[in-house]
Amino acid sequence: MRTAYLLATCVVLLAVSGPIGLAGETQSPSDLSKIAGWKGAAPNAGDAFHFIVMSDRTGGHLPGAWALAVEQVNRVKPDLVMSVGDLIEGYTDDEAKLLAQWKEFDALTQKLDAPFFYCPGNHDVTDDKPREVYTRLHGVNGRTYYSFDYRGCHFIVLDSTAFEVQLTDLVNAQLEWLAKDLAAAKDARHVFMFFHHPIYDNEVWPRIRKLLDAGKTTIFTGHWHGLSYDLEDGVPFYVLSATAAQSAAGENENRSEGSFHSYASVLVSDGKPAVSIVPVGEVLPHDMIDRGVRKVHTAVRGGLLVTSVTAGGGPSVLRISNPTGSQVRYELSWSGDAKWFSDGTPKAESVVLPAGQSTERQYRIAAAPAHTEPPALTIEYQTAYKEKTLQGKRTLPLPVVATLDALRVSGIHVDGKLDDWTTVPGCVAATRGRVKDNPEAWLGPQDCSMVTRVGYDDAWVYLAIDVTDEALVTQARQVWLKDGVEIFWDPRPAAARDGRFAGPCRQLIVSVPADAGEPPIEVSPGGGKLADKLKVGWASRAGGYVLELAIPAGIVAEGFQPAPGVQLAIEVLVDDKDDPAPQAPTSGMVLSGDSDASKNTGSYGLVTFR
């Protein structure tokens, strides 16, 4: 799941009468009721006021969860209910389906006792048809962004999907509007901003930040389905956990890491906000999960690596490093068939590692026994952060990687044909165990499989990937939501590979062309400058296609020279989309490890140059 790109939170504005969203206007309660999603509600009276911020519902909504959140919000009687997007599943061009999803959502939301204000998330407005439907149903003056005033405070809702997918005209128009809107609201007691994506690392953020008065601005976002809080360039910046998405419930719930159904409760008095986080009727401090907690968990988990072995067995090393500022205790426990270990299943072990220290454990792995899954190492850990005890767990399957021999070749023509590859052995991936992301959708080798070959000469590394795929989808906004091939490599020596996709690691994405032209190709990191140095050949064949690549040795890595005995870690992922509907599943056939190759290099296949 490419979660980093697909998750979000959404809020909707219904029919508007009269000029709404003009900076400097002070709307009365009756005016606000006109732009709220539920017209039968009215704000409370008084100087101090209270509002709620509801976060993501979709990206896989949990039935009944939004209705429960609505019930709980009604119990605390807020003046207003704001949102940060991803309210429907969306991602379809079928207008009837979009209207049905909005009808379902609106029916749930109309049970609120307070006015509800919509905000677009990527699930709501990605692609033209969803954006058009959203704007028609819930836009304000034909826009997906708007503002209003309430009791001396200024509220702004932005369309951050435009920033993320780089809709240049809409980005510029929105920022121009924002500058004028904030200038007109300069006397507001406080400014509250709501948008879906945490854009503090987006190139648009500096343009927004320079317009803000940090002393009287607070920002609420969602999208990540995980709670965190920090000051971004001096501005209080909340990333809210999902309110009703599956990704923050059940076995995915982990309050210590900020993954749980919740919403924000904001009490404003004298223009100053007091923010609390409310999960299932509880009231929690606003900084319960600061971003440092997530960083500690990420650091501890990132310091764990089990090195790969081939099917023939050999030594596997557990590398443990503690990059945190506190001692960490680890509990190690292997599970799986004892036949995988030359000396039987290792005994459970406790390891205590001071801050900044590293250690290793070596295991003797036997030749892979037939028809058994590789064993897995479960590591439970405990550490401290700001006088709090943090606990977590990570399970690391033993990486049993594919092996390929790269032969010296001559006369390779990069044309998408395999007649000059007859002497090079291929590595076959054609089983359900190699299918990642929706393996249940795989119908057999004719649905998706591949044979990968690698060759080289003094200046180039060549790849030939023969893909069997009976149905091809060539149109989608995101490259991984259509058919194509992703190639990853980690050129670092074995001792320097820490499992992270970093440094000289590279990713190529080659999409199946919509016609007989050249296939689109992307390189990350490096972009077009590196892509222009590659040779690419693509040809369709009955039941599939062939992709050929010639990569200059200097692009593989600075100073890289293919020669007998040299090794290179690579992964090949064939993206397989059989149904063009955006919500239809996408599968991936991998050469060696898993579909998370853009983050994890520890299970890449191993190419040995002969």
C-alpha positions in Angstrom: 0.0 0.0 0.0 1.4 3.3 -1.0 0.0 4.7 1.9 2.2 7.8 1.9 0.4 8.9 -1.2 -3.3 7.7 -0.8 -4.5 8.6 2.7 -6.5 11.9 3.5 -9.3 13.8 5.4 -12.2 15.8 3.9 -14.9 18.4 4.9 -17.8 19.7 2.7 -19.7 23.0 2.2 -23.3 22.8 0.9 -25.3 25.3 -1.0 -24.4 29.0 -0.3 -26.7 31.9 -0.6 -25.2 35.4 -0.6 -21.5 36.4 -0.6 -19.6 34.1 1.7 -15.9 33.9 2.5 -15.0 37.6 1.9 -12.3 38.6 4.3 -13.3 41.1 6.9 -17.0 40.0 7.0 -18.4 38.9 10.3 -21.1 36.3 9.7 -24.0 36.0 12.0 -25.2 32.6 13.3 -27.8 32.5 10.6 -25.2 33.3 7.9 -23.0 30.5 9.2 -26.0 28.1 9.1 -26.3 28.8 5.3 -22.8 27.6 4.5 -22.7 24.7 6.9 -23.3 21.2 5.7 -26.3 20.7 8.0 -28.6 23.7 7.6 -30.8 22.8 10.5 -28.0 23.6 13.1 -27.0 26.9 14.7 -23.9 27.9 16.7 -24.0 28.5 20.4 -24.0 32.0 21.8 -21.5 33.8 24.0 -18.0 35.2 23.8 -15.9 32.0 24.5 -16.6 29.2 22.1 -15.8 25.6 21.4 -15.2 23.8 18.1 -14.2 20.3 17.0 -11.9 19.2 14.2 -12.8 15.8 12.7 -10.1 14.1 10.7 -9.9 11.4 7.9 -12.8 9.0 7.5 -11.6 7.3 4.4 -8.6 5.6 2.8 -10.5 2.5 3.9 -13.3 3.6 6.1 -14.5 1.6 9.1 -18.3 1.1 8.9 -20.0 2.7 11.9 -16.9 4.6 13.1 -18.0 8.0 11.7 -21.5 7.6 13.1 -19.9 6.9 16.5 -17.7 9.9 16.3 -20.7 12.1 15.4 -22.5 10.8 18.5 -19.6 11.6 20.7 -19.1 15.1 19.3 -22.8 15.9 19.9 -22.2 15.0 23.6 -19.7 17.9 24.0 -22.0 20.5 22.3 -19.5 22.4 20.1 -20.3 25.7 18.3 -18.8 24.4 15.1 -17.3 21.2 13.6 -14.4 21.6 11.2 -12.8 18.9 9.1 -9.5 18.2 7.3 -10.7 16.1 4.4 -10.9 12.5 3.0 -14.6 12.1 3.7 -15.5 9.7 0.9 -13.5 7.0 -0.7 -13.5 8.7 -4.1 -10.9 7.9 -6.7 -13.5 7.1 -9.4 -14.7 9.0 -12.4 -18.2 7.4 -12.1 -20.4 10.4 -11.1 -23.2 8.1 -9.9 -20.8 6.4 -7.5 -19.5 9.8 -6.3 -22.9 11.2 -5.7 -23.9 8.0 -3.8 -20.8 8.3 -1.6 -21.5 11.9 -0.8 -25.2 11.1 -0.1 -24.1 8.4 2.4 -21.6 10.8 4.1 -24.0 13.7 4.2 -26.7 11.6 5.8 -24.3 10.7 8.6 -23.0 14.2 9.1 -26.4 15.8 9.2 -26.9 14.1 12.6 -24.5 16.6 14.1 -26.1 19.2 16.3 -23.5 21.8 15.2 -22.7 23.2 11.8 -20.2 21.1 9.8 -17.6 22.7 7.5 -16.2 20.7 4.6 -12.5 20.6 3.5 -11.2 18.7 0.4 -8.8 15.8 0.8 -7.1 13.8 -2.0 -9.8 11.1 -1.8 -12.4 13.8 -2.5 -10.9 15.9 -5.3 -8.1 13.9 -7.0 -8.8 13.9 -10.8 -11.2 16.1 -12.7 -14.6 14.4 -12.1 -14.3 14.1 -8.3 -13.1 17.7 -8.2 -16.0 18.9 -10.3 -18.6 17.0 -8.2 -17.1 18.2 -5.0 -17.1 21.8 -6.2 -20.6 21.6 -7.4 -21.9 20.0 -4.1 -19.7 21.6 -1.5 -17.7 24.4 -3.0 -18.1 28.0 -2.0 -18.5 30.5 -4.8 -17.2 27.9 -7.2 -14.0 27.3 -5.2 -12.7 24.4 -3.1 -11.2 26.9 -0.6 -12.9 29.6 1.5 -12.9 31.5 4.8 -15.3 32.9 7.3 -15.2 34.9 10.6 -16.7 33.8 13.9 -16.6 35.7 17.2 -13.5 37.7 16.3 -11.5 34.7 14.9 -10.8 33.9 11.2 -11.2 30.4 9.8 -9.5 29.4 6.5 -10.0 26.1 4.6 -7.5 25.4 1.8 -7.3 22.8 -0.9 -3.9 21.2 -0.3 -4.4 18.5 -2.9 -3.7 21.2 -5.5 -0.3 21.7 -3.8 0.5 18.0 -3.7 -0.3 17.2 -7.4 1.0 20.6 -8.6 -2.1 22.1 -10.2 -0.2 25.2 -11.0 -3.0 27.6 -11.9 -5.1 26.6 -8.9 -2.0 26.8 -6.6 -1.3 30.4 -7.8 -4.9 31.4 -7.6 -5.4 30.0 -4.1 -2.2 31.6 -2.8 -3.1 35.0 -4.3 -6.6 34.7 -2.7 -5.0 33.7 0.6 -2.7 36.7 0.7 -5.7 39.1 0.2 -7.8 37.2 2.7 -5.2 37.3 5.4 -4.5 41.0 4.8 -8.1 41.7 5.2 -8.3 39.6 8.4 -5.2 41.2 10.0 -7.2 42.3 13.0 -8.6 38.9 13.8 -8.0 37.7 17.3 -6.8 34.3 16.0 -6.5 32.6 12.6 -7.3 28.9 12.3 -6.3 27.1 9.1 -7.5 23.7 7.9 -6.2 21.6 5.0 -5.6 17.9 4.4 -1.9 17.4 3.8 0.9 18.2 6.2 2.7 20.4 3.7 5.5 21.7 5.8 8.0 19.9 3.5 6.2 21.0 0.4 7.7 23.9 -1.7 4.4 25.8 -1.2 4.9 26.0 2.6 7.4 28.9 2.7 5.0 30.9 0.5 2.2 30.3 3.0 4.4 30.7 6.1 5.5 34.2 5.2 1.8 35.3 5.3 1.2 34.0 8.8 1.5 35.7 12.2 2.9 32.8 14.3 1.6 34.4 17.5 -2.0 34.0 16.5 -2.2 31.2 14.0 -3.0 27.5 14.5 -3.0 24.8 11.7 -4.8 21.5 11.6 -4.1 18.8 9.0 -4.6 15.0 8.6 -3.7 12.5 5.8 -1.1 10.5 7.7 -3.6 8.7 10.0 -1.1 9.3 12.8 -1.2 12.0 15.5 1.7 14.4 16.0 2.2 18.0 17.1 5.1 20.4 16.7 5.9 24.1 16.0 6.6 24.5 12.3 8.6 27.7 11.8 7.0 28.9 15.1 3.4 28.0 14.1 1.5 25.4 16.1 0.9 22.6 13.6 -1.3 19.5 14.3 -1.3 16.3 12.2 -4.5 14.6 13.4 -5.0 10.9 13.5 -7.9 9.4 11.5 -11.3 9.8 13.0 -12.9 6.7 11.3 -10.4 5.0 8.9 -9.5 1.3 9.3 -5.8 2.1 9.4 -6.1 3.5 13.0 -8.3 0.7 14.4 -8.1 -2.9 15.6 -4.7 -4.4 15.3 -3.4 -1.1 13.8 -4.3 0.9 16.9 -1.3 2.0 18.9 -1.8 5.0 21.1 1.8 5.4 22.0 2.6 6.0 18.3 -0.4 8.2 17.7 -2.5 5.7 15.7 -6.0 5.7 17.1 -9.4 7.1 16.2 -9.7 10.6 17.6 -10.6 14.2 16.9 -9.4 17.6 18.2 -11.4 19.7 20.7 -10.6 23.4 20.7 -11.9 25.8 23.4 -11.3 29.5 22.4 -11.4 32.1 25.1 -10.2 35.7 24.5 -8.9 34.6 21.1 -6.6 32.0 22.6 -7.1 28.3 21.8 -6.8 25.4 24.2 -6.5 22.1 22.2 -7.3 18.6 23.5 -7.3 15.3 21.7 -10.4 13.2 22.3 -10.3 9.4 21.6 -13.6 7.5 22.3 -14.9 10.1 24.7 -11.7 10.8 26.5 -10.0 14.2 26.8 -6.3 14.0 26.3 -3.6 16.7 26.4 -2.9 18.2 23.0 0.8 17.2 23.0 0.3 13.6 24.1 2.1 12.4 21.1 4.7 15.0 20.1 6.7 14.3 17.0 9.7 13.2 19.0 7.8 10.1 20.1 7.3 9.0 16.5 11.0 9.9 15.8 12.1 7.6 18.7 10.1 4.7 17.5 11.3 5.3 13.9 14.9 5.4 15.1 14.7 2.3 17.2 13.0 0.3 14.4 15.4 1.7 11.9 18.3 0.4 13.9 17.3 -3.2 13.4 18.4 -5.2 10.4 18.6 -8.9 9.6 21.0 -9.5 6.7 19.9 -11.6 3.8 20.8 -15.2 2.8 20.3 -17.1 -0.4 18.4 -20.4 -0.7 21.7 -22.2 -0.2 21.9 -20.8 3.4 24.9 -19.2 5.1 25.4 -16.7 7.9 22.7 -14.1 8.7 23.6 -11.2 11.0 21.2 -9.3 13.2 22.6 -5.7 13.4 21.3 -3.7 16.3 22.1 0.0 16.7 20.6 2.4 19.2 20.6 5.9 17.7 18.4 7.3 20.5 19.5 9.3 23.5 18.4 6.6 26.0 19.1 3.0 26.8 17.0 0.4 24.9 16.1 -3.1 26.0 15.5 -5.6 23.3 13.8 -9.0 23.7 14.7 -11.4 20.7 12.6 -14.4 19.8 12.7 -16.5 16.6 9.7 -18.3 15.3 9.3 -20.8 12.4 10.6 -24.2 11.3 13.8 -25.1 13.2 15.1 -26.8 10.0 16.1 -23.3 8.7 18.8 -23.2 11.4 22.0 -25.3 11.3 22.0 -25.5 15.1 18.3 -25.5 15.8 16.1 -22.5 16.6 18.1 -19.9 18.6 17.1 -19.4 22.2 15.2 -16.2 23.2 17.6 -13.5 24.3 17.6 -10.1 26.1 19.9 -7.4 24.9 20.4 -4.0 26.7 22.1 -1.4 24.6 23.2 2.0 25.9 22.5 5.2 23.9 24.6 5.4 20.7 25.9 1.8 20.9 25.7 -1.1 18.4 26.0 -4.8 18.6 25.5 -7.9 16.4 24.2 -11.5 16.6 25.1 -14.1 14.0 22.9 -17.0 13.0 23.8 -20.1 10.9 21.1 -20.6 8.3 20.8 -24.0 6.6 19.8 -24.5 3.0 16.1 -23.6 2.6 13.8 -26.5 3.4 11.2 -27.2 0.8 7.7 -25.7 1.1 8.2 -23.8 4.3 8.1 -20.1 4.9 11.3 -18.5 6.2 11.5 -17.9 10.0 10.9 -14.5 11.5 12.7 -12.7 14.4 10.3 -10.8 16.7 12.0 -7.9 18.6 10.1 -6.2 21.4 11.8 -3.1 22.7 11.5 -0.7 25.6 13.0 2.8 26.0 12.4 6.1 27.7 11.5 9.5 26.2 10.8 12.6 28.3 10.2 10.5 31.4 7.8 8.3 29.5 8.3 4.6 28.9 7.9 3.7 25.2 7.3 0.2 24.1 7.1 -1.3 20.6 7.6 -4.4 18.5 9.0 -5.2 15.1 9.0 -8.5 13.3 11.8 -9.1 10.8 11.3 -12.1 8.5 14.6 -13.8 7.4 15.3 -12.3 3.9 15.9 -15.2 1.5 16.9 -13.4 -1.6 17.0 -14.3 -5.3 20.3 -14.7 -7.0 21.3 -13.7 -10.5 24.4 -14.2 -12.6 25.3 -11.2 -14.8 27.4 -12.4 -17.8 29.7 -10.3 -19.9 27.9 -9.7 -23.2 28.6 -8.1 -26.5 26.3 -7.0 -29.3 23.3 -6.1 -27.1 20.9 -3.9 -29.0 18.5 -2.1 -26.7 15.4 -2.7 -28.8 13.0 -4.7 -26.7 13.9 -8.0 -28.3 15.6 -11.0 -26.6 17.4 -12.6 -29.6 20.7 -11.3 -28.3 20.2 -12.6 -24.7 20.2 -16.3 -25.4 23.4 -17.0 -23.5 22.3 -15.2 -20.3 20.4 -17.2 -17.7 17.1 -15.7 -16.4 15.6 -15.5 -12.9 11.9 -16.4 -12.9 9.3 -14.9 -10.6 6.0 -16.6 -11.3 4.4 -17.8 -8.0 1.9 -16.4 -5.6 4.6 -16.0 -3.0 6.3 -13.4 -5.2 3.0 -11.4 -5.5 2.9 -8.4 -3.1 -0.1 -6.2 -2.5 -3.4 -8.0 -3.1 -2.0 -11.5 -3.8 -5.5 -12.9 -3.7 -6.1 -11.0 -7.0 -3.4 -13.0 -8.8 -4.8 -15.5 -11.3 -1.6 -17.3 -12.3 1.6 -16.8 -14.3 -0.4 -15.6 -17.3 -1.8 -12.8 -15.1 1.6 -11.5 -14.1 5.1 -13.1 -14.1 8.5 -12.1 -15.2 12.0 -13.4 -16.2 14.9 -11.0 -15.4 18.3 -11.2 -17.1 21.4 -9.1 -16.3 24.5 -8.5 -18.5 27.3 -6.1 -18.7 30.4 -4.8 -20.6 33.0 -2.3 -19.5 30.7 0.7 -19.8 27.1 -0.5 -19.3 24.9 -2.7 -17.1 22.1 -4.2 -19.2 18.7 -5.6 -18.0 16.1 -7.5 -19.9 12.8 -8.0 -18.2 10.3 -10.3 -20.0 6.9 -9.7 -18.5 3.8 -11.9 -19.0 0.6 -9.9 -18.4 -2.6 -10.6 -20.2 -4.2 -7.2 -19.4 -2.5 -3.8 -19.4 -3.7 -0.5 -18.0 -1.8 2.5 -19.2 -3.8 5.5 -17.9 -3.6 6.7 -14.3 -2.3 9.8 -12.5 0.0 7.8 -10.2 2.6 5.6 -12.0 2.1 2.7 -9.6 -1.6 2.6 -10.4 -0.9 1.4 -13.9 1.2 -1.3 -15.5 4.9 -0.9 -15.6 8.2 -1.9 -14.1 10.1 -0.5 -11.1 13.8 -1.2 -10.8 15.8 -0.5 -7.6 19.4 -1.0 -6.8 21.7 -0.6 -3.8 25.3 -0.4 -5.0 26.9 -0.2 -1.5 29.2 -3.1 -0.4 27.5 -5.7 1.7 29.0 -4.4 4.9 27.7 -0.9 4.3 24.1 -1.9 3.5 22.0 -0.9 6.4 18.6 -1.8 4.8 17.7 1.8 4.2 17.0 3.2 0.7 19.5 6.1 0.9 22.7 7.5 -0.4 23.6 6.0 -3.8 20.4 3.9 -4.0 18.3 4.5 -7.1 14.8 3.8 -8.4 13.7 3.6 -12.0 10.0 3.6 -13.0 9.2 2.6 -16.5 5.5 2.8 -17.4 3.9 0.8 -20.2 3.3 3.3 -23.0 -0.2 4.0 -24.1 0.8 3.6 -27.7 3.7 2.3 -29.7 6.0 5.2 -28.5 8.8 5.4 -26.0 7.8 4.3 -22.5 7.8 7.1 -19.9 10.7 6.7 -17.5 11.4 8.4 -14.1 14.6 8.2 -12.0 14.6 8.9 -8.3 16.7 10.5 -7.0 18.2 12.3 -10.1 15.2 13.0 -12.3 15.3 13.8 -15.9 19.1 14.5 -16.1 19.8 10.8 -15.2 16.9 9.4 -17.3 18.3 11.1 -20.4 21.5 9.0 -20.0 19.7 5.6 -20.1 19.0 3.5 -23.1 15.4 2.1 -23.1 13.9 -0.5 -25.4 10.3 -1.6 -25.1 8.3 -4.0 -27.3 4.9 -5.7 -26.9 4.5 -9.4 -27.5 1.6 -11.8 -27.3 0.5 -11.9 -23.7 3.0 -9.4 -22.4 5.9 -7.1 -23.2 9.7 -6.9 -23.0 11.7 -4.1 -21.4 15.4 -3.6 -22.0 17.6 -1.1 -20.2 21.2 0.0 -20.6 22.5 1.9 -17.6 25.9 3.6 -17.7 28.2 2.1 -15.0 28.7 5.6 -13.6 24.9 6.0 -13.1 24.7 2.8 -11.1 27.1 4.5 -8.7 30.0 6.9 -8.9 33.1 4.8 -9.6 31.1 1.6 -10.1 32.9 -0.8 -12.5 31.3 -4.1 -13.4 33.8 -7.0 -13.3 33.9 -10.6 -12.3 33.2 -11.0 -8.5 31.5 -7.6 -8.1 28.0 -7.8 -6.6 25.0 -5.5 -6.9 21.8 -5.6 -4.9 18.7 -5.1 -7.1 15.0 -5.4 -6.9 12.5 -5.6 -9.8 8.8 -4.9 -9.2 6.2 -5.4 -12.0 3.2 -3.2 -11.3 0.1 -5.1 -12.4 -3.3 -3.3 -12.9 -6.0 -5.4 -14.7 -9.0 -3.1 -14.2 -8.6 0.6 -15.1 -11.1 1.7 -12.3 -9.1 3.8 -9.8 -10.4 1.8 -6.8 -9.6 -1.6 -8.4 -6.7 -3.5 -6.8 -3.1 -3.2 -8.0 -0.7 -6.1 -7.4 3.0 -6.3 -7.7 5.2 -9.3 -8.7 8.7 -8.9 -7.2 12.0 -10.5 -8.1 13.1 -11.1 -4.6 11.8 -9.2 -1.6 8.7 -7.0 -1.1 6.9 -4.0 -2.6 8.4 -1.7 -0.1 11.6 -1.5 -2.0 11.7 2.3 -2.0 12.3 2.2 1.7 13.8 -1.2 2.4 16.8 -2.6 0.5 17.5 -5.6 2.9 15.7 -8.1 0.7 16.9 -7.1 -2.7 18.1 -9.8 -5.0 21.9 -10.3 -5.4 23.5 -10.0 -8.8 27.0 -11.4 -9.1 29.0 -10.4 -12.1 30.7 -13.4 -13.8 
